[in-house]
Amino acid sequence: MAVDLLLALTQAAADKYGHDLKPSGILVVDSTKVVNVPNGDFAVHRLPIIDTAKDTVGKAMVANIVSLGVITGLSKVVSREAIERAVLARVPKGTEELNRRALEAGFSLAGGAASA
């Protein structure tokens, strides 16, 4: 199976699924957890996703929402407004602001992302 975009937050995920990326696809890896990036004809973005969730947003458990911001920012597959509405409609009541900050942190990471 060939995928357009792969998010690997661990070395094990990068090793196991890296070969599934299409040429011209996008590989997003957590720069602090993935040391050996698979070789291929795809764009690679090394970003501190988990550390951003912990240090910038304040909770490691929102790394998934930071990742959504990164993916949206890099792929432009949906608008920022659409992903924000979708996320905020599905998170537990009382965590909306935390998740909004996590999404913004992801957008910021994507905005500063450079292919490597």
N, C-alpha and C positions, 0 to 999 in steps of 0.2 A: 504494500500500500504506500502511495506517495502522498505526503502532506505538504501543504503550502507554508505552514508555520508550526514550529515546535518550541514549546517552553520547557526547559529543563532546569529545575531548581536543585538537582542533585547530580553527582557524577554518574551514578547508576542509571538515571533516566537518560542522560546524554549518551552514555555508552549503548544502552539498549535500543533507543529510538532514533538516534542521530542518522542512521542509514535510511530512515524512512522519508527524509526530506527531499523534495523535488529540487532539481537544479533551478536556480533563481528563487528558491524559497527563502524563508527567514528563520534563523535559529536564534532564540533568546535564551541565554544562560545566566544563572546567578554567578556573578564574578567571584564570589567568595567561596562557593561550593563546587564549581565545575572548573577544574584545572586543565584537563585534557579535552579540548574541543574537537569533535569529529571533523575530519577533512571532507570537503565537498564544495560544489559550485553553488554556494548559497551565502547570503549575507549573515554575518554573525554579530550579535549585539551582546556584549558582556556588561551586565548591570548588577549592582548590589541590591537586588530585590528584597531579600530577607532582612538584611541590615537596615534598609530604608524603612521597612515595616516596623522593625524594632526601635530604631534610633530616631527616625524622623516622625513617624506616626505614633509610636509608643507601644505597639503590640505586634509581636511576631505573627500572631494568628490572622492578621489582615494582609499577609503576603499575597494571598490569592487576589485580593482586590487591587493591590498595587500592581500585580501582574496584569490584571484586566486593563488598567490604565496604560501600562506599557504597550500591551498588544494593540489596543485601540489607537494609541499615539503613533505606533510604527506602521500599522497596516492600513489605517484609515478606513477599515471595513464598515464601521458605523460611526456616527457623529459622537462627539463628547457628550452632547446633551442626551442622546438616546441611551448611551451606556450608563450615564449617571441616573437617569430615570429608572432604567431596568434594575440597577444595583439597589437604589434606595427603596424600590418597591418590594424587594425580596429580603433585605437584611432584618434582623430582629429589631423590634421596636426599642428605641432608646440608644441604638448604635448608629443611627443615621449620620451624625456628625463625624464619628470616628471613620466610618466607611467613605464618607465624602473626602476626608483628608487623605485617606489611603489612595483613593482614585486620583486625586490631584497629585500626590507624590509620584504615582506611576506615570501620569502625563508629563510631569517634570523630568523624570528619568528618560522617557522616550524623546523628549525635546532636546535633551543634551546627549542623546545616544549617537555614537559614531560606530560605523561598521568596523570590524576588526578582522 
